[in-house]
Amino acid sequence: MKALKDVITVNRQNSVGIANSYEGFSFDFGALSSKLDNLCIIPGFCDVHVHFREPGFFYKESIETGSKASARGGYTAVCTMPNLNPVPDSVENITIQTDIIKATSCINVYPYGSITVGQKGEKLSDMDGMKDIAIAFSDDGRGVQSDEMMEKAMLKAKSLGKKIVAHCEVNALLKGGYIHDGEYAKSHGHKGICSASEYEQIARDLELVKKTGCAYHVCHISTKESVELIRRAKKEGLDVSCETAPHYLVMDDSDLKEDGKFKMNPPLRSKEDKLALIEGIKDGTIEMIATDHAPHSKEEKSKGLANSAFGIVGIETAFAVCYTGLVKTGIISLEKLVDLLAINPRKRFNIPLGKDFSVWDLNEEFVVNPEEFLSKGRATPFEGQKLFGVNLLTVCNGEVVYKRK
């Protein structure tokens, strides 16, 4: 990874493999020039899994606040999940969201269309009508329980040249659980979510991918069995990909506390699962890291592990969490992390990288303070932690969309 002054010298050619991305792009770095030796320019990150909550849940997050938080985190492209009101299951409903995106977003936002009407799993959405609007199709927040419905969805997506992006969860196996069914749950009297609730639906879907030939992506994998299933599917030549999130790579259920900011779905799993996920990103089974940025109100996250809403925020801390926990510890290189956060998501989802980049001081340490977030959400398990990597500037489509004060 080249220092910023070296990148400028070579006409801002990207130092991690996308040649000429910034060639000929004129930008006045002004006050940054005195610190060029310590700074690094990185392609704009791309997150294929965020919840911006608008329309329908503006009090949790809006497209405007979500996009500003993303820019602060170095993200210039995100894909928004469909658990909204109205659900984007038709041209009319998804257009409500795209109109807000055009009016208020400072970065590139690509909405998902839902797989089923109202995300109820009973009837296919208007996938034909949304094919030129939706980046892909997902019912994230809910697993499609019916084998027949998922097969129909895959066949339709295949015919449209679109991907199915799956939240994999077998409802019958949840049994009221809300954290991982591991040692912490047992010792603290909590109801656990078994790993099988995730990997059994992945196994089902992979069989359907074999049958239909659909392009398929698995959301937020968290278990060692999920990693192995996807590794095997790739060796068989199936058109599959997957993501995991920063918190699953640097935390496990031994880090849990009696606080709603540690509650997400899927939950923090065992140390063994975490190590399997790390091996998955190292060998390429997991080709991207997505945040699953999921803001809620303070009240919704103040009811402990049992009663708080599922979901944490993460888009403003993702790079620093991964850089501190994975790069500075020698687990992966910085170039590998940039592949996971910026390059691979764009390749898989055909999202272009234009004049998009961010400028980082990798040597600066900070303490995570949610009150400084630009997101409306404040619940993060990293609150109070010391991390390395501070973003000074984000440029999207040639325009400055974030500048550190």
C-alpha positions as CSV (number, residue, x, y, z in Angstrom):
1,M,0.0,0.0,0.0
2,K,1.5,3.3,-1.1
3,A,1.6,6.5,1.0
4,L,-0.6,9.3,-0.2
5,K,2.3,11.3,-1.6
6,D,3.3,8.3,-3.8
7,V,-0.2,7.9,-5.1
8,I,-0.4,11.6,-6.0
9,T,3.0,11.4,-7.7
10,V,1.6,8.6,-10.0
11,N,-1.5,10.6,-10.9
12,R,-3.5,9.0,-8.1
13,Q,-3.4,5.5,-9.6
14,N,-4.9,3.2,-7.0
15,S,-2.3,1.1,-5.1
16,V,-4.3,-2.0,-4.6
17,G,-5.0,-3.2,-8.1
18,I,-7.6,-0.9,-9.9
19,A,-5.2,0.9,-12.2
20,N,-6.0,4.4,-13.4
21,S,-9.0,4.9,-11.2
22,Y,-7.9,8.4,-10.3
23,E,-5.7,9.2,-13.2
24,G,-6.2,12.8,-14.3
25,F,-8.4,13.6,-11.3
26,S,-7.6,17.0,-9.9
27,F,-8.0,17.5,-6.1
28,D,-6.6,20.0,-3.7
29,F,-5.4,18.1,-0.7
30,G,-4.6,21.4,1.0
31,A,-3.8,21.1,4.7
32,L,-3.2,17.3,4.3
33,S,0.0,17.9,2.3
34,S,2.1,18.3,5.5
35,K,1.1,14.9,6.6
36,L,1.4,12.9,3.4
37,D,4.1,10.6,4.8
38,N,1.6,9.2,7.3
39,L,-1.5,8.9,5.2
40,C,-2.9,6.3,2.9
41,I,-5.4,6.6,0.0
42,I,-7.8,3.7,-0.3
43,P,-10.6,3.0,-2.8
44,G,-14.1,3.8,-1.7
45,F,-15.5,0.9,0.4
46,C,-18.6,-1.0,-0.7
47,D,-21.0,-2.5,1.8
48,V,-23.5,-4.9,0.3
49,H,-25.6,-5.2,3.5
50,V,-26.9,-2.1,5.3
51,H,-30.2,-1.0,6.8
52,F,-31.0,2.6,6.3
53,R,-34.6,2.2,7.6
54,E,-36.2,4.7,5.2
55,P,-39.0,4.6,4.2
56,G,-40.9,3.5,7.3
57,F,-38.6,3.7,10.2
58,F,-37.1,7.2,10.0
59,Y,-36.6,7.4,13.7
60,K,-34.0,4.7,13.6
61,E,-32.1,6.0,10.6
62,S,-32.7,7.9,7.4
63,I,-31.0,7.5,4.0
64,E,-29.4,10.9,4.6
65,T,-28.0,10.0,8.0
66,G,-27.0,6.5,6.9
67,S,-25.2,7.9,3.8
68,K,-23.3,10.5,5.9
69,A,-22.3,7.8,8.4
70,S,-21.1,5.6,5.5
71,A,-19.0,8.5,4.1
72,R,-17.4,9.0,7.5
73,G,-16.5,5.3,7.4
74,G,-14.9,5.5,4.0
75,Y,-17.9,3.9,2.1
76,T,-19.0,5.3,-1.2
77,A,-21.4,2.5,-2.2
78,V,-23.9,0.6,-0.1
79,C,-26.8,-1.8,-0.8
80,T,-29.9,-1.3,1.3
81,M,-31.9,-4.2,2.7
82,P,-35.7,-4.3,2.1
83,N,-37.2,-4.7,5.6
84,L,-38.9,-1.3,5.2
85,N,-42.4,0.0,5.1
86,P,-43.6,-0.2,2.4
87,V,-41.5,-3.3,1.5
88,P,-39.9,-2.7,-1.9
89,D,-41.8,-5.6,-3.5
90,S,-43.1,-3.6,-6.5
91,V,-42.0,-0.9,-8.8
92,E,-44.2,1.6,-7.0
93,N,-42.8,0.7,-3.6
94,I,-39.1,0.6,-4.5
95,T,-39.4,3.9,-6.3
96,I,-40.4,5.5,-3.0
97,Q,-36.9,4.6,-1.8
98,T,-35.0,5.5,-4.9
99,D,-36.7,9.0,-5.0
100,I,-35.4,9.6,-1.4
101,I,-31.9,8.3,-2.4
102,K,-31.7,10.7,-5.3
103,A,-32.8,13.6,-3.1
104,T,-30.8,13.0,0.1
105,S,-27.9,10.5,-0.3
106,C,-24.3,11.8,-0.5
107,I,-23.0,8.4,-1.7
108,N,-24.1,5.7,-4.2
109,V,-27.0,3.7,-2.7
110,Y,-28.3,0.5,-4.4
111,P,-31.6,-0.9,-3.1
112,Y,-32.5,-4.5,-2.9
113,G,-35.9,-5.6,-4.0
114,S,-37.7,-8.2,-1.8
115,I,-37.9,-11.8,-2.8
116,T,-41.5,-12.1,-1.6
117,V,-44.5,-9.8,-1.3
118,G,-44.2,-8.0,2.1
119,Q,-41.4,-10.4,3.0
120,K,-44.0,-12.9,4.0
121,G,-42.6,-15.8,2.1
122,E,-45.9,-16.6,0.4
123,K,-45.8,-15.0,-3.0
124,L,-43.0,-13.8,-5.3
125,S,-42.5,-10.0,-5.5
126,D,-42.7,-8.2,-8.8
127,M,-39.2,-9.2,-9.7
128,D,-39.8,-8.7,-13.4
129,G,-40.8,-5.1,-12.8
130,M,-37.9,-4.3,-10.5
131,K,-35.1,-6.0,-12.4
132,D,-33.7,-2.7,-13.7
133,I,-34.0,-0.9,-10.3
134,A,-33.0,-3.5,-7.7
135,I,-29.3,-4.5,-7.3
136,A,-30.5,-8.0,-6.4
137,F,-33.3,-9.7,-4.4
138,S,-33.4,-10.5,-0.7
139,D,-35.8,-11.0,2.2
140,D,-33.1,-10.1,4.7
141,G,-34.3,-10.1,8.2
142,R,-36.2,-13.3,7.4
143,G,-35.3,-16.6,5.9
144,V,-37.5,-17.9,3.1
145,Q,-38.9,-21.0,4.8
146,S,-40.6,-22.7,1.9
147,D,-38.3,-24.8,-0.4
148,E,-40.8,-24.4,-3.2
149,M,-40.8,-20.6,-2.9
150,M,-37.0,-20.3,-2.8
151,E,-36.8,-22.5,-5.9
152,K,-39.3,-20.3,-7.7
153,A,-37.3,-17.2,-6.6
154,M,-34.0,-18.7,-7.9
155,L,-35.5,-19.6,-11.2
156,K,-37.0,-16.2,-11.7
157,A,-33.8,-14.4,-10.6
158,K,-31.8,-16.6,-13.0
159,S,-34.1,-15.7,-15.9
160,L,-33.5,-12.0,-15.1
161,G,-29.8,-12.2,-14.6
162,K,-30.1,-11.2,-10.9
163,K,-28.8,-12.7,-7.7
164,I,-30.6,-14.1,-4.7
165,V,-29.2,-12.7,-1.5
166,A,-30.2,-14.9,1.4
167,H,-30.7,-14.4,5.1
168,C,-30.5,-18.0,6.2
169,E,-32.5,-18.9,9.2
170,V,-34.8,-21.9,10.0
171,N,-37.6,-20.5,12.1
172,A,-38.5,-23.8,13.6
173,L,-35.0,-24.1,15.2
174,L,-35.0,-20.6,16.9
175,K,-37.2,-21.6,19.9
176,G,-37.2,-18.1,21.3
177,G,-33.4,-17.8,21.3
178,Y,-31.6,-14.5,21.2
179,I,-27.9,-15.1,21.7
180,H,-25.6,-18.1,20.7
181,D,-26.5,-21.4,22.2
182,G,-23.1,-21.6,23.9
183,E,-21.3,-21.4,27.2
184,Y,-22.4,-17.8,28.0
185,A,-26.1,-18.6,27.4
186,K,-25.9,-21.7,29.6
187,S,-24.0,-20.0,32.5
188,H,-26.2,-16.9,32.4
189,G,-29.6,-18.5,31.9
190,H,-30.3,-17.1,28.4
191,K,-32.1,-18.8,25.5
192,G,-29.7,-19.8,22.8
193,I,-29.9,-19.8,19.0
194,C,-28.4,-23.0,17.6
195,S,-25.9,-22.9,14.8
196,A,-28.0,-25.3,12.8
197,S,-30.7,-22.6,12.4
198,E,-28.2,-20.9,10.0
199,Y,-26.3,-23.7,8.3
200,E,-29.2,-26.0,7.6
201,Q,-30.9,-23.4,5.4
202,I,-27.6,-22.6,3.7
203,A,-27.4,-26.4,2.9
204,R,-30.9,-26.4,1.5
205,D,-30.2,-23.3,-0.6
206,L,-27.0,-24.8,-2.0
207,E,-28.9,-27.8,-3.2
208,L,-31.4,-25.5,-4.9
209,V,-28.5,-23.6,-6.5
210,K,-27.3,-26.8,-8.0
211,K,-30.8,-27.4,-9.4
212,T,-31.5,-23.9,-10.7
213,G,-28.1,-22.5,-11.6
214,C,-29.0,-19.3,-9.8
215,A,-26.3,-16.8,-8.7
216,Y,-26.5,-16.9,-4.9
217,H,-25.0,-14.8,-2.1
218,V,-25.3,-15.7,1.6
219,C,-25.7,-12.8,4.2
220,H,-23.7,-12.5,7.4
221,I,-22.4,-16.1,7.9
222,S,-21.4,-16.8,11.5
223,T,-20.8,-20.5,12.0
224,K,-17.9,-22.9,11.1
225,E,-20.4,-25.2,9.4
226,S,-21.5,-22.4,7.1
227,V,-17.9,-21.7,6.1
228,E,-17.4,-25.4,5.2
229,L,-20.6,-25.7,3.2
230,I,-19.7,-22.6,1.1
231,R,-16.1,-23.8,0.7
232,R,-17.4,-27.1,-0.7
233,A,-19.9,-25.4,-3.0
234,K,-17.2,-23.3,-4.5
235,K,-15.0,-26.3,-5.1
236,E,-18.0,-27.8,-6.9
237,G,-18.2,-24.8,-9.2
238,L,-21.4,-23.3,-7.9
239,D,-22.0,-19.6,-8.5
240,V,-22.0,-18.7,-4.8
241,S,-20.5,-16.0,-2.6
242,C,-20.9,-14.9,1.0
243,E,-20.1,-12.2,3.5
244,T,-19.4,-12.0,7.2
245,A,-19.3,-8.9,9.5
246,P,-16.5,-7.3,11.4
247,H,-17.9,-8.3,14.8
248,Y,-17.9,-12.0,14.0
249,L,-14.2,-11.8,13.1
250,V,-12.9,-10.1,16.2
251,M,-15.5,-11.1,18.9
252,D,-17.1,-14.3,20.2
253,D,-19.7,-15.2,22.8
254,S,-17.1,-15.0,25.6
255,D,-17.1,-11.2,24.9
256,L,-20.8,-10.9,25.7
257,K,-22.1,-8.5,28.3
258,E,-25.6,-8.0,29.7
259,D,-26.3,-5.2,27.3
260,G,-28.4,-4.8,24.2
261,K,-25.5,-3.4,22.2
262,F,-24.2,-7.0,22.1
263,K,-27.4,-8.4,20.5
264,M,-27.4,-9.0,16.8
265,N,-28.7,-11.7,14.4
266,P,-27.0,-13.9,13.8
267,P,-25.4,-13.7,17.3
268,L,-21.8,-13.7,18.3
269,R,-20.8,-17.4,18.1
270,S,-18.1,-19.5,19.7
271,K,-14.3,-18.9,19.5
272,E,-14.1,-22.0,17.2
273,D,-16.6,-20.3,14.9
274,K,-14.7,-17.1,14.9
275,L,-11.5,-18.9,13.9
276,A,-13.2,-20.7,11.1
277,L,-14.5,-17.4,9.8
278,I,-11.0,-16.0,9.9
279,E,-9.7,-19.0,8.0
280,G,-12.5,-18.5,5.5
281,I,-11.4,-14.9,4.7
282,K,-7.8,-16.0,4.5
283,D,-8.5,-18.8,1.9
284,G,-11.1,-16.8,-0.1
285,T,-14.2,-18.8,0.9
286,I,-15.5,-15.5,2.4
287,E,-14.7,-12.9,-0.2
288,M,-16.2,-9.8,1.4
289,I,-16.9,-8.1,4.8
290,A,-20.2,-6.3,5.1
291,T,-21.3,-4.4,8.2
292,D,-25.0,-5.4,8.5
293,H,-25.3,-1.8,9.8
294,A,-28.7,-2.0,11.7
295,P,-29.6,1.1,13.7
296,H,-32.3,1.2,16.3
297,S,-33.5,3.8,18.8
298,K,-31.9,4.1,22.2
299,E,-35.1,2.7,23.9
300,E,-35.1,-0.3,21.6
301,K,-31.6,-1.2,22.5
302,S,-31.8,-0.5,26.3
303,K,-33.7,-3.7,27.3
304,G,-30.8,-6.1,27.8
305,L,-29.9,-9.2,25.8
306,A,-33.4,-10.8,26.1
307,N,-35.6,-7.9,25.1
308,S,-33.6,-5.5,23.0
309,A,-34.1,-5.3,19.3
310,F,-31.6,-7.3,17.2
311,G,-29.0,-5.2,15.4
312,I,-26.0,-3.0,15.9
313,V,-24.4,-0.1,14.0
314,G,-21.0,-0.6,12.4
315,I,-20.4,1.4,9.2
316,E,-18.4,4.2,10.9
317,T,-16.1,1.7,12.7
318,A,-15.8,-1.2,10.3
319,F,-12.4,-0.3,8.8
320,A,-10.8,0.6,12.1
321,V,-12.1,-2.6,13.8
322,C,-10.8,-4.8,11.0
323,Y,-7.5,-2.9,10.6
324,T,-6.8,-3.1,14.3
325,G,-8.1,-6.6,14.9
326,L,-6.9,-8.3,11.6
327,V,-4.1,-6.2,10.0
328,K,-2.2,-4.9,12.9
329,T,-2.3,-8.4,14.5
330,G,-0.8,-9.9,11.3
331,I,-3.8,-12.1,10.4
332,I,-4.2,-10.5,7.0
333,S,-2.5,-7.8,5.0
334,L,-3.9,-4.3,4.4
335,E,-4.2,-5.1,0.7
336,K,-6.3,-8.2,1.6
337,L,-8.6,-6.1,3.8
338,V,-9.1,-3.6,1.0
339,D,-10.1,-6.4,-1.3
340,L,-12.6,-7.6,1.3
341,L,-14.1,-4.1,1.9
342,A,-13.8,-2.4,-1.5
343,I,-12.8,-4.6,-4.4
344,N,-14.5,-7.9,-4.1
345,P,-18.0,-6.6,-3.2
346,R,-17.9,-4.4,-6.3
347,K,-16.8,-7.3,-8.5
348,R,-19.5,-9.6,-7.3
349,F,-22.3,-7.1,-7.5
350,N,-21.1,-5.3,-10.6
351,I,-20.8,-2.0,-8.7
352,P,-18.4,0.4,-10.4
353,L,-15.6,2.3,-8.7
354,G,-15.3,5.7,-10.2
355,K,-13.5,8.6,-8.6
356,D,-14.2,7.2,-5.1
357,F,-11.6,7.1,-2.4
358,S,-10.9,7.9,1.2
359,V,-7.7,9.2,3.0
360,W,-6.7,7.5,6.2
361,D,-4.2,8.2,9.0
362,L,-3.5,4.5,9.9
363,N,-1.3,5.5,12.9
364,E,-3.8,7.6,14.7
365,E,-5.5,5.9,17.6
366,F,-9.0,6.8,18.9
367,V,-11.6,5.6,21.4
368,V,-15.0,4.6,20.0
369,N,-17.6,7.1,21.2
370,P,-21.1,6.5,19.8
371,E,-22.1,10.0,20.7
372,E,-19.8,11.2,17.8
373,F,-21.5,9.0,15.2
374,L,-23.3,10.5,12.3
375,S,-25.7,7.6,12.3
376,K,-28.8,7.9,14.4
377,G,-27.9,4.5,15.9
378,R,-25.6,4.4,18.9
379,A,-25.5,0.7,19.8
380,T,-22.1,-0.8,19.2
381,P,-20.2,-3.5,21.1
382,F,-17.0,-1.6,20.4
383,E,-18.0,1.4,22.6
384,G,-14.9,2.5,24.6
385,Q,-12.4,0.4,22.7
386,K,-9.2,1.8,21.4
387,L,-8.8,1.4,17.6
388,F,-6.3,2.5,15.0
389,G,-7.3,4.2,11.7
390,V,-8.9,7.6,11.3
391,N,-10.6,8.7,8.1
392,L,-9.8,12.3,7.1
393,L,-11.6,12.6,3.8
394,T,-14.0,10.7,1.6
395,V,-14.5,11.5,-2.1
396,C,-17.5,10.0,-4.0
397,N,-18.0,10.6,-7.7
398,G,-15.3,13.2,-7.6
399,E,-17.0,15.2,-4.8
400,V,-16.0,15.5,-1.2
401,V,-18.7,13.8,0.9
402,Y,-16.9,13.7,4.2
403,K,-14.1,15.8,5.7
404,R,-12.9,15.4,9.3
405,K,-13.4,18.5,11.3
